[in-house]
Amino acid sequence: MDLSYTKDDLAFRDEVQSFIGDKFPPEIRAAVQRSSYVPKEHMVRWQKLLHDRGWIAPNWPVEYGGTGWTPMQKHIYAEEYQAADCPKISSFGITMVGPVIYTYGTEAQKKQHLPSILNSDVFWCQGYSEPGSGSDLASLQTKAVLDGDHYVVNGQKIWTSQAHRADWIFCLVRTNSDVKKQEGITFLLIDMKTEGVTVKPIISMDGRHYLNEVFFDDARVPVSNRIAEENKGWTYAKYLLGHERAGIAQVAKHKRTIERVREIAAQESADGAVLLDDPAFKARLMNVEVSLRALEITNLRMQANISAGKSPGDGSSTLKISGTQIEQELNEILVQALGYYGLPYSMEQFKPDSNEPPIGPDYATGLMADRLLRRAASIYGGSNEIQKNIIAKRILGL
Ligand SMILES: Cc1cc2nc3c(=O)[nH]c(=O)nc-3n(C[C@H](O)[C@H](O)[C@H](O)COP(=O)(O)OP(=O)(O)OC[C@H]3O[C@@H](n4cnc5c(N)ncnc54)[C@H](O)[C@@H]3O)c2cc1C
């Protein structure tokens, strides 16, 4: 790929910058800078602004609401978007189930779901993992039994991010137990308001609520909510996972974090020392910068594949591993740069109406919380160990 900007690219970059400059609400930027976990009302408001501009789903085909941008334009957009601290788009609809619906769904499913995903009226969550079925996802046990024109669903999902804020869940369910485990799985779209669906919170180690258990007790789901063929859900599930991992690199966001590290580490400490001058600290930071450059090039190659209508494929496992390793290393460096201000931990800092003054400088708020929260980034979306197995098997042919 040619990585230099043409005149058109530069004009496009100006267009993106001026849109974000005009439309991105400062209070949402402040919330993002406080924590990577952004309240739903902010997400809806911002996503609707993007939708009005036609920029909510750059990777979708134009016929379904995509932008038709070149890989370079997508790259520029991501750079500008993340550099301005815009919040990560809620991915369950746009990045995950949307592409499954426009690729495999019926016309009625497309008509029902795609517009409300694009305009953020409906939020989704992902019901894949179960207790005992995470890495070995195909062993899942939530059962769906056909009863007339409905499936009756019984079982439990776990680690369901945002289920408490979601309107719909896309679920993998077992419809045949007598065949190879991958061959008895069906992909269902389930309204969270369905009788028999219950959500229970799981509080994560940063003290906040994103995760849930979801229980199904005789929940009746219309057969018309099934994606394509019964027992072929594994094919659609894998297609979705490729998309999930493709969005995970977040190169420009990491570049922005490096800038932030530099700003914080350039401050003088009480004894007059400047951390950024410390050779060991500088070497640590530069190591991440080199890894990030390599990730950027790999990401661009994958974007070009997606734009050419190819699946992101198994290469997305590489992005997932490097992207999350870089993110976790940067989060740790940020906390190191805070020195002792990294230690106090107050839940008050996350309440918008809190009167409690922050402990330490403003920039310290939320950094430790994000470090704790994002420890999970190497687990969700398929753990990094599993991604290494995929690379060994499918890319290296071992
Ligand atoms: C914050 C967070 C959000 C999540 N959100 C969602 C969500 O929205 N929807 C959803 O469906 N799921 C979600 N998950 C679940 C996530 O996908 C699983 O946690 C993940 O797939 C790992 O499964 P597990 O927890 O059952 O661990 P296990 O599969 O039991 O793995 C335990 C450890 O063993 C390692 N391991 C397992 N098998 C192998 C192997 N064959 N080779 C080498 N190492 C192996 C794993 O890497 C891991 O370190 C989320 C998880 C977290 C932590």
The ligand as an ORCA input file, in Angstrom:
! r2SCAN-3c Opt
* xyz 0 1
  C     -14.337     -8.045     30.413
  C     -14.887     -9.192     29.631
  C     -15.915     -8.964     28.731
  C     -16.476    -10.038     28.030
  N     -17.553     -9.802     27.223
  C     -18.174    -10.856     26.635
  C     -19.375    -10.666     25.907
  O     -19.884     -9.546     25.785
  N     -19.986    -11.737     25.369
  C     -19.470    -12.990     25.480
  O     -20.053    -13.915     24.921
  N     -18.339    -13.209     26.166
  C     -17.678    -12.180     26.760
  N     -16.546    -12.386     27.492
  C     -16.074    -13.756     27.672
  C     -14.770    -14.053     26.988
  O     -14.942    -14.197     25.602
  C     -14.179    -15.307     27.657
  O     -13.851    -14.937     28.984
  C     -12.970    -15.804     26.938
  O     -13.305    -16.358     25.698
  C     -12.209    -16.856     27.786
  O     -13.087    -17.859     28.205
  P     -13.176    -18.287     29.748
  O     -13.343    -17.075     30.577
  O     -14.208    -19.364     29.849
  O     -11.733    -18.883     30.103
  P     -11.205    -20.335     29.758
  O     -11.600    -20.708     28.377
  O     -11.579    -21.259     30.860
  O      -9.636    -20.090     29.772
  C      -8.885    -19.938     30.986
  C      -7.406    -19.715     30.600
  O      -6.902    -20.884     29.896
  C      -6.376    -20.493     28.632
  N      -6.710    -21.534     27.631
  C      -7.922    -22.117     27.467
  N      -7.874    -23.014     26.447
  C      -6.600    -22.980     25.955
  C      -5.927    -23.663     24.900
  N      -6.557    -24.552     24.121
  N      -4.605    -23.360     24.673
  C      -3.964    -22.439     25.438
  N      -4.561    -21.766     26.481
  C      -5.863    -22.035     26.723
  C      -7.070    -19.188     28.288
  O      -6.288    -18.405     27.413
  C      -7.200    -18.540     29.647
  O      -5.993    -17.903     30.009
  C     -15.960    -11.340     28.200
  C     -14.893    -11.547     29.075
  C     -14.374    -10.507     29.800
  C     -13.263    -10.792     30.774
*
